[in-house]
Amino acid sequence: MITLTDFLIVSAALFCIGLYMIVVKRNAIQILIGIELMLNAAILNLVAFGKYDKISNGGNLFALFAIVLAAATTAVALAIILNVYKKYKTIDPDKINNLRD
């Protein structure tokens, strides 16, 4: 039987991997993937607490909204990354130093 602690351990591992990707990587897409991993860790927490909450399904509802918002923000972030690449021919955040035109 899977316990709440098992879900929390997996969620903490996902969050740490995402944080590591954000801190170490120098590629905008890999940074975006790290943010998504951290968001998935939070969603996993919401679903886990919703599963073990006998009163309501509030955690599952919040997780659904978080998934919808994550999809929308990912689409916007990818559009921004593509426009930056079109202008600067790189997606390395350290090499992009002037966003004003």
N, C-alpha and C positions, 0 to 999 in steps of 0.2 A: 504494500500500500504506500502510495506517495503521500508524504506529509507536507504541511505548509513550509516547513524548514527546507525541504528539498527544492521547492519552487523558489524560495528566497535565495538559496545558494546559487542556483542557476542564474537567477536574475542579477545577483551581485557580480557573478563572473562575466555576464554579458555587459554590464555597466562598466566594469574595469577594462574589458577589451575595447569597448567604444572610447573610453577616456584615453587609453593608451594610443589608439589610432589618431585621435585628435591632437594629442601632444606631440607625437613623433612624426607623423606623416607631413609631407610638404606638397601634397597634391590635393586640389580642392575637392575632387570626387571622393578620394579616400577620407577626407575630413567629413564630407557629407555622409558617407557610410558609417563612420564612427558615431555621428549624431543620431543616425537611425538606429544603431545598435543600442545606444543609451535610451532612446525613446521606447524601443521594444522591451528593454528591461523594465521600464516603468509600467508598460502595458501588461507585462507578465505579472508584476506585483498586483496590479488592479484585478486581473482575472483570478489570481490565486486567492486574494482576500475575498473576492466575490464568491468563489467556490466554497470557501469555508465559513462564509457568513450565512447563517440560517435565517436571518430576518428579511433581507431584501437582495435584489440583484443590482444594486447601485454600482458595484465595482465593474460588472460586465457592461453596464451602460456607459460608464466613463471610459472604459477601454474601447468601446465602439467609436465614441466621439474622438478619442485620441488617434485611432487608426485613420479615420477620415481626415483629421487635421494633418496627420503625418503625410498622407498621400498628397494633399494640396500643397503643403510646404515643400515637399520633394519636387513637385512639378515646377514650382516657382524657382527653387534653387537651381535646378538643372537648366532652366531657361536663362537665368543670370549667368551661370557658368558658361553656357554656349555663347552668349553675347560677349562675355569677357574674352573667351578664346578667339572669337572672330576678330576682335579689335587688337589684342595683344599677342596672339599666337602662342599663348602659354596658359596653363592653369595653375602654375606655381604661385601661391599667394605672396611669397617673398619677392618675386620679380615684378609684381604689379604694384607700382608705387604711386601712380597718378590716375585717379578715376575721374577727375574733372576734365572736361574737354572744352 
